[in-house]
């Protein structure tokens, strides 16, 4: 079973994912270009998974430590450091229970094997084009002479007053289980209650999802402001391309309705934040099961509850 979580967030002033430097005093953000030449702000899937792990950490979950060589490790009950690359098989059950990221986001170790990620994400892509806006800061320098002024003006590319869309696909059958990549045999590692708590932790992290570049001075909220959650049999993120917002702040309702009608789902819930979208009231009347974003997410907690 899969949870298909499609969402829209709103950006006020942000540079959520830095791009490759162009030289000089310009800090660019990641962007992609369509066939017309329009540029759109882009946050990579790798960055989003990092932000998700950090959000889980903020909520009290443990994620794997990294040693000075960049190798994931953990300390056992006696404080001894265990090399997960070499000894994961011996400590897999303990490691899965202790570290949420090994279970939810998978791994690939040269000697310790690999695991498919039960949680897959699409990059965040802005819905409206980048408008070429900049912010500025000053890098202070020590003057060479006492009466000289110093400081370099630095330009920072920023995305402003925009909407971004993304999709998270959760394979709930893989949470807490080891899956043989050749035979597809399933070996339980966590108990049913532990699997339920693991999924609930992930859903809680989506509610307060945060992270991004330049947060010290451009703190931004990337948690969902509009969300559609569907429980379905396959991992097709069919809602992704139906999410659109016009320049007036209206969500495209017809695209979403057609996507839902053309795909089979077991359950579907919509959540919307108040005061963000211009056609908020129309959405509440055109769809069933519309509630707040947090309540929509909470309605899928405990779906792995043991009988």
C-alpha positions as CSV (number, residue, x, y, z in Angstrom):
1,X,0.0,0.0,0.0
2,X,1.2,3.5,-0.8
3,X,0.5,7.0,0.6
4,X,0.5,9.5,-2.2
5,X,1.1,12.9,-0.7
6,X,0.9,15.8,-3.2
7,X,1.3,19.3,-1.8
8,X,1.8,23.0,-2.5
9,X,3.7,25.3,-0.3
10,X,4.1,29.1,-0.4
11,X,7.4,31.0,-0.5
12,X,7.7,34.5,0.7
13,X,11.3,35.4,0.3
14,X,13.7,32.5,0.0
15,X,16.8,30.9,-1.5
16,X,16.0,27.3,-0.5
17,X,18.7,25.5,-2.4
18,X,22.0,27.0,-3.6
19,X,23.2,26.5,-7.1
20,X,26.7,26.2,-8.6
21,X,28.6,29.5,-8.2
22,X,29.1,31.7,-11.3
23,X,32.1,33.5,-9.9
24,X,32.2,37.1,-8.6
25,X,29.9,38.3,-5.8
26,X,26.7,36.5,-6.9
27,X,25.2,33.6,-4.9
28,X,22.8,31.8,-7.2
29,X,19.9,29.5,-6.3
30,X,19.1,26.3,-8.2
31,X,16.8,26.8,-11.1
32,X,15.5,24.9,-14.1
33,X,14.3,26.2,-17.5
34,X,11.3,25.3,-19.6
35,X,11.1,25.2,-23.4
36,X,10.1,28.9,-23.5
37,X,13.2,29.9,-21.5
38,X,11.3,30.7,-18.3
39,X,13.3,29.9,-15.1
40,X,11.8,28.2,-12.1
41,X,13.2,27.9,-8.6
42,X,14.2,24.3,-7.9
43,X,14.9,22.4,-4.6
44,X,16.6,19.0,-5.3
45,X,15.2,15.8,-4.0
46,X,18.5,15.2,-2.2
47,X,18.1,18.5,-0.3
48,X,14.5,17.8,0.6
49,X,15.4,14.4,2.0
50,X,18.1,16.2,4.1
51,X,15.5,18.7,5.3
52,X,13.1,15.9,6.2
53,X,15.8,14.1,8.2
54,X,16.6,17.3,10.1
55,X,12.9,17.8,10.8
56,X,12.6,14.3,12.2
57,X,15.7,15.0,14.4
58,X,14.0,18.2,15.7
59,X,11.0,16.0,16.7
60,X,13.2,13.8,18.9
61,X,14.0,11.0,16.4
62,X,17.6,9.8,16.0
63,X,19.4,9.8,12.7
64,X,22.7,8.2,11.9
65,X,25.9,9.8,13.0
66,X,28.8,10.4,10.6
67,X,32.4,9.9,11.5
68,X,35.3,12.1,10.3
69,X,35.5,10.0,7.1
70,X,31.9,10.5,6.3
71,X,30.9,7.0,7.2
72,X,27.6,6.4,9.1
73,X,28.1,5.0,12.5
74,X,26.3,4.5,15.8
75,X,27.2,3.9,19.4
76,X,25.9,0.9,21.3
77,X,24.6,0.8,24.8
78,X,28.2,0.8,26.2
79,X,29.2,3.8,24.0
80,X,31.3,1.8,21.6
81,X,31.3,3.1,18.0
82,X,30.0,0.6,15.5
83,X,31.0,0.9,11.8
84,X,27.7,0.3,10.0
85,X,29.4,-0.3,6.7
86,X,31.2,-3.3,8.1
87,X,28.9,-4.5,10.8
88,X,25.4,-3.5,9.8
89,X,24.2,-7.2,9.4
90,X,25.2,-7.9,13.0
91,X,23.4,-4.8,14.4
92,X,20.6,-4.3,11.9
93,X,17.7,-4.8,14.2
94,X,19.1,-2.4,16.8
95,X,20.1,0.1,14.1
96,X,16.7,0.1,12.5
97,X,15.0,0.7,15.9
98,X,17.4,3.4,16.8
99,X,17.8,5.3,13.6
100,X,14.7,6.4,11.7
101,X,16.6,7.4,8.5
102,X,18.0,3.9,7.9
103,X,14.4,2.6,7.8
104,X,12.6,5.4,6.0
105,X,15.3,6.7,3.6
106,X,17.3,3.5,2.8
107,X,21.1,3.2,2.5
108,X,23.9,2.0,0.3
109,X,27.0,0.7,1.9
110,X,29.9,-0.8,0.0
111,X,30.1,-3.8,2.4
112,X,26.9,-3.5,4.4
113,X,24.4,-3.9,1.5
114,X,21.7,-1.5,0.4
115,X,18.1,-0.8,1.1
116,X,15.4,0.7,-1.2
117,X,14.0,3.9,0.3
118,X,10.3,3.5,1.4
119,X,10.0,7.3,1.1
120,X,10.5,8.8,-2.3
121,X,10.3,12.5,-3.0
122,X,10.1,14.7,-6.1
123,X,12.0,17.9,-6.2
124,X,10.2,21.1,-5.2
125,X,9.6,23.2,-8.3
126,X,8.1,26.7,-8.3
127,X,4.8,27.1,-10.1
128,X,5.4,30.7,-11.2
129,X,8.6,31.7,-13.0
130,X,11.6,33.3,-11.2
131,X,11.4,37.0,-11.6
132,X,15.2,37.7,-11.4
133,X,15.1,39.3,-7.9
134,X,18.1,39.7,-5.6
135,X,18.8,40.4,-2.0
136,X,22.1,42.0,-0.8
137,X,24.5,41.6,2.0
138,X,27.9,43.0,2.9
139,X,31.0,40.9,3.5
140,X,33.2,43.0,5.8
141,X,36.9,43.0,5.3
142,X,39.7,44.4,7.3
143,X,40.8,47.7,5.7
144,X,44.4,48.0,4.6
145,X,44.6,51.6,5.8
146,X,43.0,53.1,8.9
147,X,41.0,55.7,6.9
148,X,39.7,53.2,4.3
149,X,36.2,51.8,4.2
150,X,35.8,48.1,3.5
151,X,33.2,45.5,2.6
152,X,32.1,43.7,-0.6
153,X,28.4,43.9,-1.7
154,X,27.2,40.4,-2.4
155,X,24.1,39.6,-4.5
156,X,21.8,36.7,-3.4
157,X,19.2,35.3,-5.8
158,X,15.9,35.0,-4.1
159,X,12.5,33.6,-5.1
160,X,9.6,35.8,-3.9
161,X,5.9,35.5,-3.4
162,X,5.8,32.2,-5.2
163,X,4.2,28.7,-4.9
164,X,6.1,25.4,-5.1
165,X,4.8,22.0,-5.7
166,X,6.1,18.6,-4.7
167,X,5.1,15.0,-4.0
168,X,6.0,12.4,-1.4
169,X,5.3,8.7,-2.0
170,X,5.5,6.4,1.0
171,X,5.6,2.6,0.5
172,X,4.0,1.6,3.8
173,X,4.6,-2.1,3.2
174,X,8.4,-1.5,3.3
175,X,8.5,0.4,6.6
176,X,10.2,-1.6,9.3
177,X,10.7,-4.6,6.9
178,X,13.7,-5.8,5.0
179,X,13.0,-6.5,1.3
180,X,15.1,-8.9,-0.7
181,X,15.7,-7.0,-4.0
182,X,15.9,-10.2,-6.0
183,X,13.1,-12.4,-4.5
184,X,11.1,-9.6,-3.0
185,X,10.7,-11.6,0.2
186,X,9.8,-9.6,3.2
187,X,11.5,-10.0,6.5
188,X,10.0,-8.0,9.4
189,X,12.6,-6.1,11.5
190,X,10.3,-3.9,13.6
191,X,7.1,-4.9,15.4
192,X,3.7,-3.8,14.2
193,X,3.6,-1.1,16.9
194,X,7.0,0.2,16.0
195,X,6.1,0.4,12.3
196,X,3.0,2.4,13.2
197,X,5.0,4.8,15.3
198,X,7.6,5.1,12.5
199,X,5.0,6.1,9.9
200,X,3.4,8.5,12.5
201,X,6.8,10.2,13.0
202,X,7.1,10.7,9.3
203,X,3.6,12.2,9.0
204,X,4.3,14.5,12.0
205,X,7.5,15.7,10.2
206,X,5.6,16.5,7.1
207,X,3.2,18.7,9.1
208,X,6.1,20.9,10.3
209,X,8.5,20.3,7.4
210,X,11.3,22.9,7.5
211,X,14.8,23.6,6.1
212,X,16.6,25.3,3.3
213,X,19.6,27.4,2.5
214,X,20.1,31.0,3.9
215,X,17.8,30.3,6.8
216,X,19.7,32.5,9.2
217,X,18.5,35.6,7.4
218,X,15.7,34.3,5.1
219,X,13.8,31.9,7.3
220,X,11.1,30.3,5.3
221,X,8.1,27.9,5.9
222,X,8.0,25.0,3.4
223,X,5.3,23.0,5.2
224,X,2.3,22.2,3.0
225,X,-0.4,24.8,2.6
226,X,-2.5,22.6,0.3
227,X,-2.2,18.9,0.5
228,X,-3.9,15.9,-1.1
229,X,-3.3,12.5,0.5
230,X,-4.4,9.3,-1.3
231,X,-4.1,5.7,-0.1
232,X,-3.5,3.6,-3.3
233,X,-2.2,0.3,-4.5
234,X,0.6,1.6,-6.8
235,X,3.3,4.2,-6.4
236,X,2.3,6.5,-9.2
237,X,2.4,10.2,-8.2
238,X,-0.5,11.0,-10.5
239,X,-1.4,14.2,-8.7
240,X,1.9,15.9,-9.2
241,X,1.3,17.4,-12.7
242,X,-2.2,18.5,-11.7
243,X,-1.1,21.0,-9.1
244,X,-1.1,24.5,-10.5
245,X,-1.8,28.0,-9.1
246,X,-2.5,31.0,-11.3
247,X,-1.1,34.5,-10.8
248,X,-4.2,35.5,-8.8
249,X,-3.5,32.7,-6.3
250,X,-6.2,30.3,-7.5
251,X,-5.6,26.6,-7.4
252,X,-6.6,24.8,-10.7
253,X,-9.5,22.7,-9.5
254,X,-10.4,21.1,-12.9
255,X,-6.9,19.5,-13.3
256,X,-7.1,18.0,-9.9
257,X,-10.7,16.6,-10.3
258,X,-9.7,15.0,-13.6
259,X,-6.6,13.4,-12.2
260,X,-8.6,12.0,-9.3
261,X,-11.4,10.7,-11.6
262,X,-8.9,9.0,-13.9
263,X,-7.1,7.1,-11.1
264,X,-8.3,4.5,-8.5
265,X,-7.6,5.3,-4.9
266,X,-9.0,3.7,-1.7
267,X,-9.3,6.9,0.3
268,X,-8.5,10.6,-0.5
269,X,-8.3,13.6,1.8
270,X,-7.6,17.2,1.1
271,X,-6.2,19.8,3.5
272,X,-6.0,23.5,2.9
273,X,-4.5,26.3,5.0
274,X,-6.7,29.4,5.6
275,X,-6.0,32.6,3.9
276,X,-3.4,31.4,1.4
277,X,-5.3,30.6,-1.8
278,X,-7.9,32.9,-3.4
279,X,-10.4,30.1,-4.2
280,X,-10.2,28.5,-0.8
281,X,-14.0,28.5,-0.3
282,X,-14.6,27.0,-3.8
283,X,-12.3,24.2,-3.1
284,X,-14.2,23.3,0.1
285,X,-17.5,23.1,-1.9
286,X,-16.1,21.3,-5.0
287,X,-14.4,18.5,-3.2
288,X,-15.3,16.0,-0.4
289,X,-13.3,15.4,2.7
290,X,-11.7,18.9,2.8
291,X,-10.2,19.9,6.2
292,X,-7.1,21.7,7.6
293,X,-3.7,20.5,6.5
294,X,-2.8,19.1,9.9
295,X,-6.1,17.2,10.3
296,X,-5.7,15.7,6.8
297,X,-2.3,14.4,7.7
298,X,-3.5,13.2,11.1
299,X,-6.3,11.1,9.5
300,X,-3.6,8.8,8.1
301,X,-1.8,8.2,11.3
302,X,-2.2,4.7,12.9
303,X,-3.0,3.2,9.5
304,X,-0.4,0.5,10.3
305,X,-2.0,-0.2,13.6
306,X,-1.8,-3.8,14.6
307,X,-5.0,-5.7,15.3
